[in-house]
Amino acid sequence: MKMRHGFVSNSSSSSFIVASANDKVSITVEIDLRSLSRKVVTDVTDLDWYLIDRYSESEIDDPNSHAGRIKLKAIQALADGKKIYFGSIYNDSDDPVELMLYRKGLAVIDSKDVNVFEG
């Protein structure tokens, strides 16, 4: 355990004090997920190869399956001119950002610029 300016903390926590004129107290963190991506897909052929390597063809072709829903969303995103980034986040990482993402996940986003299919 260590002492820092009167606050007690250990390796699993850290204290803070925030003063605010209103109830909006937030921190926005920008993370470049490209560094955590293992594959970037830019066309449907590349998408098919990537999915076939992980799922059966029957799963990929079934729009009600997990793989089928990913494929449909990815095809729409590609048609909209977007790139698809596939990545994984692990709980045994030494990277605090990766650990935070593992614990909290990514919010599902469906906007004009960004789509998060699963997080």
C-alpha positions in Angstrom: 0.0 0.0 0.0 1.3 3.5 -0.8 0.4 7.0 0.3 -0.1 9.8 -2.2 -0.9 13.3 -1.0 -3.1 12.0 1.9 -5.0 9.4 -0.2 -4.7 5.7 0.5 -4.4 3.5 -2.6 -3.2 0.1 -3.6 -2.6 -1.4 -7.0 -6.2 -2.1 -7.6 -7.7 1.3 -6.9 -7.0 5.0 -6.9 -9.0 7.8 -5.2 -10.1 11.1 -6.7 -12.0 14.2 -5.8 -13.9 16.3 -8.4 -15.7 19.6 -7.9 -18.3 20.6 -10.4 -20.9 23.4 -10.9 -23.3 20.9 -12.3 -23.9 17.1 -12.3 -22.1 16.5 -15.6 -18.8 15.1 -14.5 -17.3 12.9 -17.2 -14.0 12.1 -18.9 -13.9 11.2 -22.6 -11.1 8.9 -23.7 -10.3 8.4 -27.3 -8.8 5.0 -28.2 -7.6 4.0 -31.7 -9.1 0.5 -32.0 -7.0 -0.1 -35.1 -4.1 -1.0 -32.8 -6.3 -3.8 -31.3 -7.6 -5.0 -34.7 -6.3 -8.3 -36.1 -8.0 -8.0 -39.5 -9.2 -5.1 -41.7 -11.8 -6.0 -44.3 -12.4 -3.7 -47.3 -14.5 -5.8 -49.6 -17.1 -8.6 -49.5 -14.7 -11.3 -50.8 -12.3 -10.6 -48.0 -15.2 -10.6 -45.5 -16.3 -14.1 -46.8 -12.8 -15.5 -46.4 -12.5 -14.0 -42.9 -15.9 -15.4 -41.8 -15.4 -18.8 -43.4 -12.2 -19.2 -41.3 -14.3 -18.8 -38.1 -17.8 -20.1 -38.8 -19.5 -22.7 -40.9 -21.0 -21.7 -44.3 -24.4 -22.6 -43.0 -24.0 -20.2 -40.1 -22.7 -17.4 -42.3 -25.7 -17.9 -44.8 -28.3 -18.0 -42.0 -29.5 -14.4 -41.3 -30.8 -15.5 -37.9 -27.4 -16.8 -36.7 -24.8 -14.7 -35.0 -22.4 -15.1 -38.0 -25.2 -14.3 -40.4 -26.1 -11.1 -38.6 -22.5 -10.0 -38.6 -22.2 -10.7 -42.3 -25.4 -8.7 -43.1 -24.3 -5.7 -41.0 -20.7 -5.8 -42.4 -22.0 -6.0 -46.1 -24.1 -2.9 -45.4 -21.2 -1.1 -43.8 -18.9 -2.0 -46.8 -21.6 -0.7 -49.2 -21.6 2.5 -47.2 -17.9 2.8 -47.9 -16.7 1.8 -44.5 -13.8 -0.6 -43.5 -14.5 -3.4 -41.1 -12.1 -3.9 -38.2 -12.1 -7.3 -36.4 -10.3 -7.4 -33.1 -10.1 -9.1 -29.7 -9.5 -7.8 -26.3 -8.1 -10.1 -23.6 -8.4 -10.1 -19.8 -4.7 -11.1 -19.2 -3.3 -8.0 -20.9 -0.9 -5.7 -19.2 -2.4 -2.8 -21.1 -4.8 -0.8 -18.8 -6.8 0.4 -21.7 -7.3 -3.1 -23.1 -8.3 -4.3 -19.6 -10.9 -1.5 -19.3 -12.3 -2.3 -22.7 -12.5 -6.0 -21.7 -14.3 -5.2 -18.5 -16.7 -2.5 -19.8 -17.0 -3.6 -23.5 -17.8 -1.3 -26.3 -21.3 0.2 -26.6 -23.2 -0.9 -29.6 -23.2 2.2 -31.9 -25.1 2.6 -35.2 -24.4 6.0 -36.6 -23.6 7.5 -40.0 -19.8 7.3 -39.4 -19.4 4.4 -37.0 -21.1 1.0 -36.4 -20.1 -1.2 -33.5 -21.8 -4.6 -34.2 -20.8 -6.2 -31.0 -18.7 -5.1 -28.1 
